[in-house]
Amino acid sequence: MPIYALGDREPTIHPDAFVHPDAIVIGDVRIGAESSIWPSAVLRGDYGTVIVGKRTSIQDGAVIHAVAEFPTVIGDDCVVGHLAHLEGCVIHDRALIGSGSVVLHQANVFSGATVAAGAVVRNRMDVPAKALAVGVPAQIKLDASSEEMINAAAAVYVANTHRYKAELRLL
């Protein structure tokens, strides 16, 4: 699988994590236990640090990048949907980032919040706990996120982590 050091920047991947062979991990990227990185996802810690907590899924085609001034931090039990782009932001525990969405520098997505598919969370924007961010640019709908849905989705991907580690084979 393409896991690269860049100079003295090396990834740290917990042995209980799953990184798909077609994902790319470069530089200062830290991946926690039971987290999963799916096909075509790119996690690039070339200038800054990317941290993925425990039991978090980074789904197919997602791009996670950091700049020197702003690390990208994704908490525990998060779901980052297909083709999402995160850069220089903080995603707190138990948040969901929808497919095709973008979360930019110094933005915060707080616990239990959801960024809807295709939404763009601008620089320095906060998505409050349990809120839903929708649209371009994102607008906030308070108390419109479902923590139960986030927890269920995160659990599915933890199960997939174990399944893929045990059963995935190249034909």
C-alpha positions, 0 to 999 in steps of 0.5 A: 500500500502506498504509505510514504515518509517525506523527509523526516515526516512519517505516518503513524498508523495504529496496528488495529487500523485498516488502510486500504491498499489503494489509499495514499498516506504521506508524511505526518499522518496519525491514524488511530485504532479501528479507524479505516482509510478507504480506496482512493482516499489521500491523507497528506501531511506534507506541510502540517499534521493530519490526525485521525482519531479512533474508530473513524472512517475516511471514505473513498476518494476523500482528500485530507490535507493540512498546512503548516499553520493549521493541522487537520484534526478528526476526532473519534467515531467520525464518518468522513464521506466519499469525496469529502475535502478537509483542510486545516480544520477540526472535526470533533468526536462523533461528527459526520462529514457528508459526501462531496462536502468541503471543510476549510481552514480554521473551521470547527465541526463540533460533536454530534454535528453533520455537514451535509453532502455537497456543503461548503464550510468556509474558513473560520466557520463553526458548526455547533454541536448537534447542528446541520450545515447545508448548502454553498456556502453552508448555512446552519440549522440548529439541533437538526443532526442525528447523533444516533445516525452518526453513531450507527454509521461509525459502528458500521465502518468499525465492523468493516475495518475488522472484516476487511483486515481479516478477509480482503485479498487480491485476486 
